Amino acid sequence: MKIVNSLKTAKLREKGCQIVRRRGRVYVINKKQPRFKARQG
């Protein structure tokens, strides 16, 4: 999982990426490619 300042670049890596909010943190997850994960930090 990458920790990035801006999730926009992480979301553009693959078209299956989606942004979710969990426990006050913002994540990018991808069901098709599970290695494309990022957290805003």
Secondary structure, DSSP 8 states (H G I E B T S, - for coil): -EEES-HHHHHTT-TTEEEEEETTEEEEEESSSTT--EEE-
